[in-house]
Amino acid sequence: MKYVSTRSEQSILASEAVLKGIASDGGLFVPEVFPSIDLKSMEDKSYQDICYQVMHLFFDEFSKEELSGYIQKAYSKFKDAKVTPTISHDSYHFLELFHGPTLAFKDVALSMLPYLMTGSARIQDVQDEIVVLTATSGDTGKAALEGFSDVEGTQVVVFYPENGVSTIQKKQMTTQKGDNVHVVAIDGNFDDAQNGVKTIFNDGSFNELLHKKNHVLSSANSINIGRLVPQIVYYFVSYVQAVKDRQLSMGDPINFVVPTGNFGNILAGYYAKQMGLPVHKLICASNENNVLYDFFTTGTYDKNRPFKLTSSPSMDILISSNFERLLYHVSNGDTQFIRQAMDDLVAEGKYQVSESMKKKIDMDFYGGYCSEAETAKTIQNIYNKYGYVLDPHTAVAAKVYEDYKSETGDETYSVVLSTASPFKFTKSVYEAIFGPSEKDDISLISALAEETGLKIPEDLLQMCNSEDLHTTLCFKDDMKACVEHVLS
Ligand SMILES: *Cc1c(COP(=O)(O)O)cnc(C)c1O
């Protein structure tokens, strides 16, 4: 399988695309064609088998043994035998993507990426040790640390804003085990961390210096195809489970409702549809940062608005990077249009798509959003009705699904993607159900468990009882020196 950039005619192998992450013209890599899949052949198969069936089509440079081995290792860390089970309550079906080591859906992809990266380095004959450098506002950093921890041939360095992540997120990172992991707080906000990392990536002489010490920088961010492709898998897995549970007959349509930030998760659902999964609608759920909702309503992508901090922080995003890939597909690969649109986005903060593109998008997508008050209310309602506890991101999607149903009358079997364990956002969840509390996130973990009867996830318990291993604080202007120091 070859990949092309969304902004020019560059065409490269999967192994190169995984190592590069982003194209040199600034574009994202997309598959040259969508492979098709025989859905029927997936019936009764395990997560791992379906994962192989999907992934080998996109990563055909790996042998069957290699790729199967990666899959076994990556998903052995998940706490549910099904890896991503679908849990039903009446007409709600929740695809739980949070049974990995950090309790959020990013584990699905970040458990695979390290193997795809080291495997790609071997294919490309890269001798240097891969140094994954990441700035995080919380979730990605921890998932990258877990994914790369003790993976041979890699080091991982994560910078986080000292006062810009939640208590639980901070504790998750500072207690991270592994000989190759480095966690550093900086005296700035997330933008400072991200700018620092970008500067390091673009510093030619620093990269040369690292190369002399047998290090090469790489990125684990969500535009890497090595993160996108593993996310296609669970759309098929959920469908196959619905058939097995006799909720659907093979070939029936299905909807997916996706709590969306960077547009990676829902784009993977679009890819599944292009490969032959009978998806009727992909329902894109936003929080109060509703740029995408406005786009689906008007056809104009406009990020000019205040940025809001919400109870679903992983969706607090004004520029959904992966949206560029959708534009590529619905414009039939019109790279000139995309370059112009992305330039407009930088210069004016907005761009518009043609009527025909908008029409195509409307056939596959529906956009909705959910306010902060509605998010809390939804957590409470679902708990009161079913005793089932949603995290705030999933609650946004559940509410948008309700709105969708009452607006369209569409009764198609619909799956809501559940992207985080409620224990990861304990305070918001606890207060939504039981009212205000003086206690902080960490103290509320056991309170939430006691009052709802839920079991505290093992990894979280372990975290609470672990010592902080990473206490380095770095000035935001010293990040380069800090990287050099932790690698020596
Ligand atoms: C990252 C994340 C999202 C958003 O997913 P995108 O692929 O960025 O759209 C939603 N929920 C949770 C919990 C996340 O961590």
The ligand as an SDF file (V2000), in Angstrom:
LIG
                    3D

 15 15  0  0  0  0  0  0  0  0999 V2000
   -8.6460   12.2080   22.2200 C   0  0  0  0  0  0  0  0  0  0  0  0
   -9.9780   11.9810   22.8180 C   0  0  0  0  0  0  0  0  0  0  0  0
  -11.1730   12.2830   22.1400 C   0  0  0  0  0  0  0  0  0  0  0  0
  -11.1770   12.9230   20.7650 C   0  0  0  0  0  0  0  0  0  0  0  0
  -10.7590   12.0340   19.7520 O   0  0  0  0  0  0  0  0  0  0  0  0
  -10.2580   12.6270   18.3530 P   0  0  0  0  0  0  0  0  0  0  0  0
   -9.6950   11.4520   17.6220 O   0  0  0  0  0  0  0  0  0  0  0  0
   -9.2050   13.6360   18.6980 O   0  0  0  0  0  0  0  0  0  0  0  0
  -11.4230   13.2240   17.6720 O   0  0  0  0  0  0  0  0  0  0  0  0
  -12.3690   12.0180   22.7600 C   0  0  0  0  0  0  0  0  0  0  0  0
  -12.4240   11.5120   24.0090 N   0  0  0  0  0  0  0  0  0  0  0  0
  -11.3040   11.2080   24.6980 C   0  0  0  0  0  0  0  0  0  0  0  0
  -11.4260   10.6890   26.0820 C   0  0  0  0  0  0  0  0  0  0  0  0
  -10.0400   11.4210   24.1350 C   0  0  0  0  0  0  0  0  0  0  0  0
   -8.9400   11.1300   24.8400 O   0  0  0  0  0  0  0  0  0  0  0  0
  1  2  1  0
  2  3  1  0
  2 14  2  0
  3  4  1  0
  3 10  2  0
  4  5  1  0
  5  6  1  0
  6  7  2  0
  6  8  1  0
  6  9  1  0
 10 11  1  0
 11 12  2  0
 12 13  1  0
 12 14  1  0
 14 15  1  0
M  END
$$$$
